Amino acid sequence: MHKQKLLIFIYSTIFLFFITISTQIIVDPYGIFKITHIDGINDKTYLNKSKGRIENSLHLKIYDYETIIMGTSRAQVGIDISNINFENTNVYNASLSGTYFQELSKVLSSILDQQKELQHLIYGIDFYTFVYTNGEYERFDESLFNSKNYVLPTLIKKLLSWGSVTDMIKSIYLNRTHSKQRYWTSGQIHTEMIKRNHKKLFNKTVDSYIQTYSFYKESPYILKMFEKTMKAYAKKGVDISLFISPIHAHQLVLIESSGLLDDYYTWMKNITSIIHKINNEYHSNIKLFNFSGFNSITTEIIPSNAQTQMKYYNESSHYKMITGDLILDKIYNNSGVIDFGIVLTPENVDKHLLLIEKDRKKYYNDFPNEIDEIKKQYIKYKESRK
Amino acid sequence: MLFNSYEFIFAFLPIVFFIYFYLLEKRLITGAKGLLVFASLFFYSWWNVAYLPIILTSMLFNYVIGNSLNENFKKVWIHKSSLLSFGIISNLLLLGYFKYTDFLLENVNFAFGSNVPLLHLALPLAISFFTFQQIAYLVDSYRGETSEYDFLNYSLFVTFFPQLIAGPIVHHKEMMPQFASKWNLVKNYKNIALGLFIFSIGLFKKVVIADTFAIWANSGFDHSVTLNLIEAWATSLSYTFQLYFDFSGYTDMAIGAALLFNIKLPINFNSPYKASDIQDFWRRWHITLSRFLKDYIYIPLGGNRKSSFRTYTNLLATFILGGIWHGAGWTFVFWGFLHGMALVIHRFWKKLGFTMPKILAWFITFNFINIAWIFFRAREWNDATKILSSMFNLNDPILKYFTLEKVDFQSSINLDTFEMLVFAFILISLKNSNILANSGKLSNKKMLYASILFFISILHFSTFSEFLYFNF
């Protein structure tokens, strides 16, 4: 009789585990398994954990890709994996949000070890990530990018957690209601369907980036780390396309207000010089494009009303997929908008920076009120933190 | 190894269980007991193998002294009371060295303005528990209340993994006969089912309830900003519930795991927050510690056999020592003092023949316990006074708000905290795990509920957390 009670306990526990794991695999709230598609249940992947680190690391551990996109949330939102240039290639957007180069370098090394068919790395580099952070912003340890973690325990932790069960229910609800929230496909975040009050978002972004830029300090250590990582890729014969993200002109105004414009230009020169050195050493053909500056895309007018939607930007930091398409056109076909995307070399970098300076002065003259507004916001923020 | 870990539940426990009963089936009784001792030491060493020699030495030392004190053992060349004193002092010195050296040095430095460097010794796990357990054994051996046990059974009594780390503080009289009983050497499905039932409740208490409260308690106590009145109360209540569900959850798991091996551990909690006076509370909270303090400190001091004043002094001294046992710090001393004083007042109140409505008595008792826990939890006096002053700040502007949505919380306390507090108050008013397990028959429905609790608990395993009483 008591044996029967024991069996009830054991069988019901096994049943609960089985049903949870199988529904998790079928509903697949984080888009890991892609076993089956059920209309209204798992059409879209709305959720992720650790800002996508666990999902990305699982994907990159399990599947092989020919092209990897890397970068920060800018590339995660802006580079479209369904772009026509990726038509005949297996592509994954491995970009991470809320990251710095220290974490990205570890992820890049892990990708190089794991991805045996990798041919092309497209990497959107960002000035603010080249700062020494003590690793405090990393979520590296939780994921399979950390070579000490194994697939099965990571998967079990992922599937058998209370958070995953509640996320599964949430995911079904979001799919059934055809939510307009952002969703994920192969590492890329889709945000295009969200209507935005751009003016408000631009102001908000200024506040958050004042903080980001306030602890920027040029780090030779990080530059060395960058060089080492790129060398490892070049050595393995992976094509590398680097591009400096097309931040909106407002971001450059903020960089200038933070007293970092010279640092920004120096950083650009340093990167150019590192790439040139690697190309010479490994006979590689790494191309470095600069899409930032005061060109026809980055100086897009910010609508003063809440309804009008911008064509190229969400806010000053994150560009839209249409901008990402222009980046890819330039990288793949050297086509697109003429003044958007210049290949930097040691020969042209100084001239190019002089041109940016000239354009900057013109922009300051053309939009004095906007510049004034950013500077006031900067001063106000700084005073509030005293 | 933690009870609330994958490795304990899915590897250690089932492996030890199956090998133990396999050896018993093959009539290898000594081998089976040896396995339990080895497994218990492995379980202990999982945290830090460096502590293993300490527990082994302590065990061997106390076994030799205990046997020498036993009245059947005649060949003792020194006086028994001297031998007992030597045994007790040695145990206390070991505990004192690891637990109280820095506390002593800090106070010496403070009193004499000296600058003696602190040792910063790591406290060996479970040292407070196994030291107390073995002091009791020595005293009982001296009193002639122990039998001659072999070293294997004695080792099992000290190291048996379910109770090794944080109790219940078992008495040799209740353990040794169980280890020796032939009836306990056969697989007992009733005990296994009951064990899993209690273990599941304990696991749920720990990982779902206590660990949820831990977030808010830690956030409130460790937050540098001054808390508002609501946050301060939510913080103190969160810790009050965290501590109960954490420790009683651990005890339930210990009782459940021991039952798998047909060993019945004593209950340690009997709905303590239902207590309507402080004496009642100590009959319900950490019962095995109260028993130890009564039998080996309060009664030897004279108990209530002398004058009223002496009884009050004995009570106070016992609880101050109980406070120090929990930790080397003045906040623990003060916590013990508060409880001692409360017991003195309660005794005086009873002597005068006063009574009060039961609900008011419960309200006063619960709030006293809640406030006293603040000193128990606080790392520094300032932490305690910060929380207390916020709890009783009647000028807090927060009082003018009527809805929680309008309150700007500085810590991680939010609306969920209050929902959880209501849930906890409901839970403590219900039957406890001990009553649930022992009242009526263990129905299929109960087993089904237990499996659901077990399953939900496993889903909460993503972040492991140690038990609070591991620190004591």
Boltz contact constraints between the chains, C-beta under 6 A:
constraints:
  - contact:
      token1: [A, 2]
      token2: [B, 189]
      max_distance: 6.0
  - contact:
      token1: [A, 2]
      token2: [B, 190]
      max_distance: 6.0
  - contact:
      token1: [A, 2]
      token2: [B, 193]
      max_distance: 6.0
  - contact:
      token1: [A, 3]
      token2: [B, 189]
      max_distance: 6.0
  - contact:
      token1: [A, 5]
      token2: [B, 193]
      max_distance: 6.0
  - contact:
      token1: [A, 5]
      token2: [B, 442]
      max_distance: 6.0
  - contact:
      token1: [A, 5]
      token2: [B, 447]
      max_distance: 6.0
  - contact:
      token1: [A, 6]
      token2: [B, 189]
      max_distance: 6.0
  - contact:
      token1: [A, 6]
      token2: [B, 192]
      max_distance: 6.0
  - contact:
      token1: [A, 6]
      token2: [B, 193]
      max_distance: 6.0
  - contact:
      token1: [A, 8]
      token2: [B, 444]
      max_distance: 6.0
  - contact:
      token1: [A, 8]
      token2: [B, 447]
      max_distance: 6.0
  - contact:
      token1: [A, 9]
      token2: [B, 196]
      max_distance: 6.0
  - contact:
      token1: [A, 9]
      token2: [B, 447]
      max_distance: 6.0
  - contact:
      token1: [A, 9]
      token2: [B, 451]
      max_distance: 6.0
  - contact:
      token1: [A, 12]
      token2: [B, 448]
      max_distance: 6.0
  - contact:
      token1: [A, 12]
      token2: [B, 451]
      max_distance: 6.0
  - contact:
      token1: [A, 13]
      token2: [B, 451]
      max_distance: 6.0
  - contact:
      token1: [A, 13]
      token2: [B, 454]
      max_distance: 6.0
  - contact:
      token1: [A, 13]
      token2: [B, 455]
      max_distance: 6.0
  - contact:
      token1: [A, 16]
      token2: [B, 455]
      max_distance: 6.0
  - contact:
      token1: [A, 157]
      token2: [B, 462]
      max_distance: 6.0
  - contact:
      token1: [A, 160]
      token2: [B, 459]
      max_distance: 6.0
  - contact:
      token1: [A, 161]
      token2: [B, 459]
      max_distance: 6.0
  - contact:
      token1: [A, 161]
      token2: [B, 462]
      max_distance: 6.0
  - contact:
      token1: [A, 162]
      token2: [B, 459]
      max_distance: 6.0
  - contact:
      token1: [A, 162]
      token2: [B, 460]
      max_distance: 6.0
